Amino acid sequence: MLILTIGMVAIAGLLAVTTQMQIGAREAARSTRLAQDKIDELMKLNFTSDPEVAIGGDLTSNVANHSETPLTGVTLRWAVSAGPTNDLRVLTLRVVNLRTQQYRQTDLTTIIRKW
C-alpha cells in the first residue's frame, strides 16, 4: 500500500507539471495565431489612408492605431518603419501574453507591400 501511495503522489506531481506545460504551449500557439492574423489584416490596408500602417508605433507601450487588446491579458503592439523602397514597409508585431508563464512575448517581423 505504501509503494502504491508513493507512486500515486509522484504521478500527481507529474500531472501538475504536464498541465502547466500544456497551458503554456496552447497560449504560445494562440499568440502566434493572433500575430499572424493581425499581420494578414495589416497587409490589406492602404499606406496612405489607413493609420494602422503609417510609419510609427512602439513595441514597448501602447500607441494609438498601433496596438490592441483582443483578449484579456493579451496585447498586440506593432511598429512600422520605412522599407527599402517607397512601396514597402517593415512591420514588426509583438504579442504580449500574460496568460502564460513561459513565452510571454512573441515577435514577428515581415515586409508589407503597398497595393
ABEGO torsion letter per residue (X at the ends): XAAAAAAAAAAAAAAAAAAAAAAAAAAAAAAAAAAAAAAAAAAABBAAABAAABBEEBAABBBBGABBBABBGBBBBBBBBBBABAABBBBBBBBBBAABABGABBBBBBBBBBX
